[in-house]
Amino acid sequence: MADFVISPLVDHLVSHALQKIEEEVKLVKNVKQDVENLKTRLVSIQALLEDAEKKQIDSKIIKLWLSKLEETSFRVDNVLDGWNSDILKAQIEKEQGEDDESVADPNKKVCLPVLSSCFRFKPVLKQVLDHREIAIKVKELNEKLDAILEETSRLGIVAAAIGQSQQQKASLSLLKPKLTTSLVDAKEIHGRDEVKETLIGNLLCESSHGKNVELIPIVGTGGLGKTTLAQLAYNDERIKNSFDKRIWVCVSEPFEEFKIAKEIIEGLGGNTQNAATLGALLERICDMVKEEKFLLVLDDVWTKEREDWRQLEHALRHGGAGSRILVTTRNEEVAIMMNAETRMIPLDFLSDECCWLIIKQLAVESRGRDQAKVAELEKIGREIARKCKGLPLIATTLGSLLCFKETKSEWGVILHNKLWQSQKDLAPFLLSYYDLSLSERCCLSYCSIFPKDYSIESNRLIGMWMSQGYFSSGREGKEHFKSLCMRSLFQDIHKNNVGEVRCKMHDIVHDFVQYLTKGKFSVIKVDDMEEKTEENVRHLTAPFSNLSVLKFNEKNRENMRSLIFSTTSSSIDEFSLLDLPHLRTLGLSDFQFEKLPENINGMRHLRYLDLSSNYMLRELPESLCDLCNLQTLKLDWCLALERLPKGIGKLVNLRNLYIRGCRLEGLPKGIRKLRSFEKLDLFVIPSKEKSEEYFDGDFNELKCLQYQESLVIRQPGNLENTDEAKKINLENMEDLVYLEFEFGNHNSDRQHQITILEALKPHPYLETLTIVRHPTCSPKWLTSLEHLKCLNLVRCINCEILPPLGNLLPSLESLTIFACKSVKTVGHDLLGIEEGKRKDPSQSSFVSFPKLKQLWFQRMDEWKEWEGSIPEDGSLQVMPSLRYLELNGCEKLEGLPDFLRMIRLPSLCIAGCNILNQGCQKGTGKEWLKISHIPNIEIDGKYVQRDGIWVGN
């Protein structure tokens, strides 16, 4: 068993316990001296941890000592957390009583005392403070810690100063984290040019076996870059232009046919509703791939069982001519099982030179070091590169680690570290692990709760980390996440247009983290449902909702701190929440129950509760508000949820409330009491009729929300005036990436809505903006959004003329105009030509929408004319970067603009445009000459031109 993770966990628990003792527990009646003794012992233990961590690598006895200490530390944390919870709950009840009195007597002033003052309320707290069992528990804990401390001299563990060196902290502060994308940058890949061209050639060439669908496996050991090579091919322009559909599915272990089939259907653009069986899904795949030339990537396949693959293969064989299935696997037997050994592409190890180039790129060039520094570090760097054994993953890990090391001597410490002898294959990852702060090590270890190839959402992960007490604020959590990203411990990092950052762990890094946490974290597979849960497991992910299947024993119930269900269930009555009294993190997303059990308030230690995407949930019990430690409550996309509990103000530690997608008419008045708020993704402004019932929208009281990335403001037209709108203070929410204004009744006061939107000016670095049901959808501040990448104008049915966006938004890459039903003509107004000339009359040439890549017009019921004649002398360019144009549900549209002839547009999709369809027929259609140069044209779901060849009727 690997116990490297115990020391940082114990250090975290000890620090946590000391903090609680410093707060209130030491004042508990009759046990003050015992608690002081407990504090002394914890301080002594904390000083021993650094030496114990170093010596545990070679000493099984010290590992055992750390395990005992870990067990006791968890007990200390549970006891102290329970006491603090009782004290905090008593204080909240006291304040609640005073609030009730103030309602009866409005002239009575109510103060909200800080926690330390709650001990003045002796009558209220007497029942908490007088418990004899507190004294008994403290004495038991002291005795256990005494026994553990007595062993230290025999084991040779000595006290030492702990903490991160100032030098490391300084190097961290100099680095700015780089946010990468899931698309691989070919310039950053070394040693794979030849095999990449071979792979692309095989994907594009005609089948030599007369088959429509051909399978190509990439085979190589873990960490060689199989997934990276597949990504290079998948995102190559030649591949994009040659296949109708591209689908990427992460398979991993086990080979779950049902899950894989669902992901294939979704990747093809279909939905899996009403398909409850594997047979129904496979039939849908058959129908969807017929006559479609597709590329399917099955990443990380392990199964060698022919029966696992047979049914799925049969469904995919119905694909169109030239279709390809690209498989990545570590095992050559997988290729043989799939009858594809003759088309196998084996991946070789990289040369030492290529490994050095990877390290150099990450550790030297990314830091902008001068040539003298490069020369000084190169000799040592090349020796380190030889230790990579030709694996690019290890080169990336070591390069990311060396990026934090400034001097030749620091690089030498990495090269000559004894871990290369004692741990061998794990050495590169352990070196990176030990270079993390103690709290960052805990965060990394916690990631073993996720299955392999799991797409991790950063805010969710940070909330789960915080629930375990690894840090106290989301700001700290972001820094921890960025640090792990910078060290290449996460990969495929990308940010979507609503500000969500997602990532994955490489399989080998995931294996390493599971090695660190073996016996403490567990991900149960579907095939292992009957296996007994290990008694030391504290964090569990389960693919079912019946806890009785888990076969918990008493120690499991006592130890469990995280329980995440990765399933869909209609009920949670099958298990008792109170069976797990010390749970901190509970994930119940995608469940389908109507009501949460009343006894949820028994989980007093709970800090993270995920009920998201529960489409049946209609109400939350008031007892939920007794969870005074709750930090994160996820209710996003609970579509049936109409109101939040009135007592939400009692959740004094709540930091993150996710409610986007709920049917809320307002927020409870008690929300103004929450002073720890960091994220609230939906503001609901109540109508005048509901203003007495809900929070009145004075967002000055919620100033702590300035750090969130995504925000929807529902019914902003209900704000009384511009002063109220300005109080939301959007200009100071500098982390905001996604912003949506969801106006209400189309018949509301037009001028009032225009005035309110003008007052809701966001900061200039916003990336995505959605405006729903606004009469003009063109506020004056739109010109200030020079960094805006995505704009969605939705159901602005009173808007007759579209704003001059082509000139206003120079960075815009995606534009969607949906159901703007009063628009009859789209012309030079949208392109912003006149606006551009007015802005700079001396300009000889003008580019409209210079960076626009994707353009959608959907459900434009009255749209008839699209004007767009431009001079051919090059003085005007329109949408030179456009890659995709879709016209959907524009039934009255009669023609296309002339400027389409001038655009090198790869793909055009037309659907539900009956008049336009006729005009786009080859030879007979009057619009054909405007689009004939477009390689891929799809009309009503069928390609009429593909790769430049007419295939229509």
Number of C-alpha atoms within 10 A of each C-alpha: 10 16 21 22 23 23 27 21 21 24 24 21 25 23 18 20 24 19 14 18 19 13 13 19 23 19 17 20 15 15 20 15 12 17 21 16 14 23 21 13 17 22 13 12 20 20 17 20 23 20 17 23 21 15 17 19 16 10 13 13 12 22 22 13 17 23 16 14 20 20 14 19 24 20 18 24 19 20 18 23 21 16 19 21 17 17 22 20 22 20 23 22 14 16 18 16 11 17 18 11 14 14 10 10 10 11 8 12 10 12 9 14 11 8 14 13 11 19 18 9 12 11 9 16 19 14 11 19 20 14 13 12 9 18 17 12 15 20 17 12 18 21 13 15 20 13 10 17 19 10 13 17 9 8 14 12 20 13 16 13 11 14 9 12 9 9 12 15 12 11 13 15 11 10 14 11 16 11 13 16 16 15 14 19 13 15 6 10 17 16 17 17 12 8 15 15 13 11 21 17 14 17 24 15 9 15 16 7 8 10 14 18 21 23 22 23 30 25 24 19 16 18 21 20 22 24 21 19 21 23 19 23 21 23 15 14 10 13 18 15 16 20 20 21 17 20 18 18 19 18 23 19 14 13 17 14 17 16 13 17 22 22 20 25 20 14 16 20 11 14 15 15 8 8 14 10 9 16 15 14 25 24 12 19 24 17 14 19 21 16 16 20 20 24 26 21 25 22 22 25 20 18 20 17 13 13 10 13 16 12 14 20 15 11 21 24 20 19 24 18 19 21 30 26 19 20 26 27 23 21 19 19 17 22 25 15 16 18 14 17 17 10 15 19 19 14 17 16 18 19 18 20 15 20 31 24 23 26 28 25 18 24 25 25 15 13 16 11 12 10 11 8 14 16 11 12 20 16 12 16 27 17 14 24 28 16 20 23 16 20 23 26 22 27 29 25 23 28 27 26 25 22 23 24 20 18 12 15 12 12 19 16 11 22 17 11 12 12 17 17 10 12 13 12 15 16 19 23 20 19 17 21 22 14 16 20 18 21 18 23 24 23 24 22 24 23 20 27 24 21 20 22 19 14 16 18 16 19 19 18 18 22 24 27 25 23 26 22 18 24 19 14 17 20 12 14 23 14 14 23 20 18 20 21 20 23 24 24 23 21 18 19 22 17 17 12 17 18 19 16 18 22 22 21 24 21 16 16 22 23 14 18 25 22 19 22 24 17 18 23 26 23 20 20 15 12 9 13 15 11 12 12 19 17 17 18 20 22 24 21 22 21 17 18 22 17 15 10 13 19 15 18 12 11 13 20 19 20 22 24 23 25 20 22 20 20 14 16 17 13 15 18 12 10 12 14 18 15 17 20 18 25 27 25 25 22 19 22 23 21 23 19 18 17 14 18 15 12 13 19 19 17 22 22 23 25 26 27 22 21 24 24 21 25 19 17 22 19 16 19 17 15 17 22 20 21 24 25 25 26 26 26 19 22 23 22 20 25 20 18 22 15 17 20 16 18 18 24 21 24 24 23 18 25 24 24 18 19 23 23 18 23 16 20 18 24 24 18 18 16 21 19 16 19 18 17 24 23 23 22 21 22 21 21 24 24 19 13 8 13 16 11 16 22 19 20 24 14 18 14 15 21 16 18 23 20 18 20 21 22 22 22 18 22 22 24 27 22 20 13 14 15 12 19 24 17 17 25 19 18 16 15 21 16 15 23 23 23 24 19 21 19 22 16 10 14 8 14 11 14 10 16 22 17 15 22 22 18 21 22 21 22 18 16 17 23 21 24 22 17 21 21 23 27 22 20 23 20 16 11 16 19 16 16 22 16 15 23 22 22 22 18 22 19 24 23 19 18 18 16 18 21 18 22 22 25 23 22 25 20 18 24 21 21 20 17 18 20 21 28 19 17 20 17 18 18 17 19 18 21 24 23 21 14 18 19 15 11 11 10 10 8 11 10 12 18 20 24 28 20 20 24 19 19 19 16 20 20 19 25 18 17 20 19 17 17 16 16 12 16 9 10 8 12 12 15 20 22 24 18 16 21 17 17 19 18 21 19 19 24 20 18 22 18 18 20 17 17 18 20 15 17 19 16 21 18 20 20 18 22 19 18 21 17 15 24 19 15 18 23 18 18 11 10 13 15 21 16 16 18 22 20 18 20 19 25 27 18 23 14 11 15 18 19 21 20 16 15 13 15 12 14 6
